Amino acid sequence: RFGTDCSSLPELILSEKAGIVGEDIMFTSNDTPPEEFVKCRELGGVINLDDISHLPFLDDVCGVPDLICFRYNPGPRRMGGGTSNFVMGHPEEAKYGLTHDQIFEAYPEARRRGAKRFGIHTFVASNELNAQYFVDTARMLFQLALELQKRCDIRIEFANISGGVGVAYRPE
């Protein structure tokens, strides 16, 4: 199923006006003002944190929701296979997302702060034309979800491999 991918208050409001609310909203933001977290909570959207330090801020602003998601940055663990490095660069150079080690800190901390349901998200390619890249990215997230379950007793309810599907504008 598809919903909206929001990163700002205006996008949350547009989603609401279009009748897209609840868990059909994925809200991923950085340097997020308090009112944006509050609005997402009001709409029942999925808050997807891309920095471990946002968790205490979210808790202070409006509480940690039952369902929380974290953006994973695999860094050097996810290399090759894509055609789009010229657009996005290399994952280890990306400034957003939790590192592998931070993932295993964030989920237990979120649970301690009241989260009961969990998702995981990543975005490692843009304008990707190689379908296998998405298969490999999904496999990476599913393996991480299994590791979270084994190490932290965290059950990942969904994995979001984000967008990044390229369009071949010319036949070649």
PyMOL commands that set and color helices and strands:
alter all, ss='L'
color gray80, all
select helices_A, chain A and resi 9-17+22-24+34-43+54-62+75-77+85-88+91-93+100-112+131-152
alter helices_A, ss='H'
color red, helices_A
select strands_A, chain A and resi 4-6+25-29+46-49+67-72+117-122+156-160
alter strands_A, ss='S'
color yellow, strands_A
deselect
rebuild
show_as cartoon
